[in-house]
């Protein structure tokens, strides 16, 4: 339980790679709960019809709406919300402990998670995507600003990936605890 929900201590690279497997299993469970609990067979039919009519890949797919008659729909929505909330807590707990192994505080997650998200939102907000308001940066200047913001967000994500998944943690004890590789 501490591996997924505790925020103290350190974990090594193997345990963060293991979290990818945990994430896949978590997503499968959420998908099964959604399909069974929300009776999304009509969504699958709508998706099939959508793809058969040769829509552009950029067109939004039909949005699944739970069957209002099904009594299990509200239980499924509650279960999905709970599983999603638990996943978010586990995500941050695992990443905080991995940052601790690199002898960095949890505040680095602001750089690795929040900053790329803010830059992505800024790119969308200043874009000329149909349905979104026109931003301050339009024309060639807007293209450059959005491109630079997108490249910076991608570089930060790449840096975080290397930092968290490939670089060895601090050898020996650091301010966050003992080395998880020392037995």
C-alpha positions as CSV (number, residue, x, y, z in Angstrom):
1,X,0.0,0.0,0.0
2,X,2.9,2.4,0.8
3,X,4.2,1.8,-2.7
4,X,1.0,3.2,-4.3
5,X,-0.3,5.6,-1.6
6,X,2.6,6.7,0.6
7,X,4.5,9.9,-0.2
8,X,7.6,9.3,2.0
9,X,10.8,7.4,1.2
10,X,12.3,6.4,-2.1
11,X,11.8,4.0,-5.0
12,X,14.2,2.8,-7.6
13,X,13.8,2.8,-11.4
14,X,12.4,-0.8,-11.5
15,X,9.4,0.3,-9.3
16,X,8.5,3.2,-11.5
17,X,8.6,0.9,-14.6
18,X,6.4,-1.5,-12.6
19,X,3.9,1.4,-12.2
20,X,3.4,1.4,-16.0
21,X,2.1,-2.2,-15.6
22,X,-0.1,-1.1,-12.7
23,X,-1.4,1.7,-14.8
24,X,-2.4,-0.7,-17.7
25,X,-4.2,-3.0,-15.3
26,X,-5.9,0.0,-13.7
27,X,-7.1,1.3,-17.1
28,X,-8.4,-2.2,-18.0
29,X,-10.4,-2.3,-14.7
30,X,-11.9,1.1,-15.4
31,X,-12.7,0.1,-18.9
32,X,-14.5,-3.1,-17.8
33,X,-16.5,-1.2,-15.1
34,X,-17.4,1.4,-17.8
35,X,-18.5,-1.1,-20.4
36,X,-20.5,-3.3,-18.0
37,X,-21.8,-0.7,-15.7
38,X,-22.7,2.0,-18.2
39,X,-24.1,-0.3,-21.0
40,X,-22.0,1.3,-23.7
41,X,-22.9,-1.1,-26.4
42,X,-24.7,1.8,-28.2
43,X,-21.5,3.8,-28.0
44,X,-19.6,1.0,-29.8
45,X,-22.3,1.0,-32.5
46,X,-22.0,4.8,-32.8
47,X,-18.2,4.5,-33.1
48,X,-18.5,1.8,-35.7
49,X,-20.9,3.9,-37.7
50,X,-18.6,6.9,-37.3
51,X,-15.6,5.0,-38.7
52,X,-17.5,3.5,-41.5
53,X,-18.7,6.9,-42.8
54,X,-15.0,7.8,-43.4
55,X,-14.9,10.8,-41.1
56,X,-11.7,12.7,-40.7
57,X,-9.4,11.4,-37.9
58,X,-9.5,15.0,-36.5
59,X,-13.3,14.9,-36.1
60,X,-14.4,14.2,-32.5
61,X,-15.6,10.7,-31.9
62,X,-19.2,10.3,-30.6
63,X,-19.3,10.8,-26.8
64,X,-20.6,7.9,-24.8
65,X,-23.7,8.7,-22.7
66,X,-24.6,6.2,-20.0
67,X,-27.9,4.4,-20.4
68,X,-30.2,6.4,-18.1
69,X,-32.5,3.5,-17.6
70,X,-29.8,1.3,-16.1
71,X,-29.7,1.3,-12.3
72,X,-26.0,0.3,-12.4
73,X,-25.0,3.5,-14.3
74,X,-24.7,5.6,-11.1
75,X,-22.7,2.9,-9.3
76,X,-20.4,2.6,-12.3
77,X,-19.9,6.4,-12.5
78,X,-19.1,6.4,-8.8
79,X,-16.7,3.4,-9.1
80,X,-14.9,5.0,-12.1
81,X,-14.6,8.3,-10.2
82,X,-13.2,6.5,-7.2
83,X,-10.7,4.5,-9.3
84,X,-9.6,7.6,-11.1
85,X,-9.1,9.5,-7.8
86,X,-7.1,6.6,-6.4
87,X,-5.0,6.5,-9.6
88,X,-4.2,10.2,-9.4
89,X,-3.1,9.8,-5.7
90,X,-1.0,6.7,-6.7
91,X,0.5,8.5,-9.7
92,X,1.7,11.4,-7.5
93,X,2.9,9.1,-4.7
94,X,5.0,7.0,-7.0
95,X,6.5,10.0,-8.8
96,X,7.2,11.9,-5.6
97,X,9.1,8.9,-4.2
98,X,11.0,8.6,-7.5
99,X,12.0,12.3,-7.3
100,X,13.1,11.6,-3.7
101,X,15.4,8.9,-5.0
102,X,16.9,11.4,-7.3
103,X,17.4,13.7,-4.2
104,X,14.8,16.2,-5.5
105,X,11.8,17.5,-3.6
106,X,8.2,16.9,-4.7
107,X,8.1,20.5,-5.9
108,X,9.9,19.3,-9.1
109,X,6.6,17.8,-10.1
110,X,5.4,21.4,-10.8
111,X,8.1,21.5,-13.5
112,X,7.6,18.0,-14.8
113,X,3.8,17.8,-14.7
114,X,2.2,21.3,-14.2
115,X,4.4,23.3,-16.6
116,X,3.9,21.2,-19.7
117,X,0.2,21.1,-18.9
118,X,0.1,25.0,-18.6
119,X,2.0,25.3,-21.9
120,X,-0.4,22.9,-23.6
121,X,-3.4,24.9,-22.4
122,X,-1.7,28.1,-23.5
123,X,-1.1,26.6,-27.0
124,X,-4.8,25.7,-27.2
125,X,-6.0,29.0,-25.8
126,X,-4.0,31.0,-28.3
127,X,-4.8,28.7,-31.2
128,X,-7.3,29.1,-34.0
129,X,-8.9,25.7,-33.5
130,X,-12.5,25.7,-34.6
131,X,-14.8,26.3,-31.7
132,X,-12.2,27.9,-29.5
133,X,-11.9,31.7,-29.1
134,X,-9.2,33.5,-31.0
135,X,-6.2,34.1,-28.8
136,X,-3.9,37.0,-28.6
137,X,-1.3,35.4,-30.8
138,X,-2.7,35.0,-34.4
139,X,-0.9,34.8,-37.7
140,X,2.8,34.1,-38.1
141,X,3.6,35.4,-34.6
142,X,1.0,33.1,-33.1
143,X,2.4,30.1,-35.0
144,X,5.9,30.8,-33.7
145,X,4.7,31.4,-30.1
146,X,2.5,28.2,-30.1
147,X,5.3,26.2,-31.7
148,X,7.9,27.4,-29.2
149,X,5.5,26.6,-26.3
150,X,4.8,23.2,-27.7
151,X,8.5,22.4,-28.2
152,X,9.3,23.5,-24.6
153,X,6.5,21.3,-23.2
154,X,7.8,18.3,-25.2
155,X,11.4,18.9,-24.0
156,X,10.3,19.2,-20.4
157,X,8.3,15.9,-20.8
158,X,11.4,14.2,-22.4
159,X,13.6,15.5,-19.6
160,X,11.2,14.2,-17.0
161,X,11.1,10.8,-18.7
162,X,14.9,10.5,-18.7
163,X,15.1,11.8,-15.1
164,X,12.5,9.5,-13.7
165,X,12.9,6.3,-15.7
166,X,16.5,6.1,-16.7
167,X,18.8,7.9,-14.3
168,X,20.0,6.1,-11.2
169,X,19.0,7.5,-7.8
170,X,21.3,9.0,-5.3
171,X,23.8,6.4,-4.1
172,X,23.5,5.8,-0.4
173,X,21.3,7.6,2.0
174,X,20.0,11.1,1.1
175,X,17.7,13.5,2.9
176,X,14.6,11.4,1.9
177,X,15.8,8.1,3.3
178,X,18.1,5.1,2.6
179,X,19.0,3.9,-0.8
180,X,16.3,1.4,-2.0
181,X,19.0,-0.7,-3.8
182,X,21.1,-1.3,-0.6
183,X,20.0,-4.5,1.1
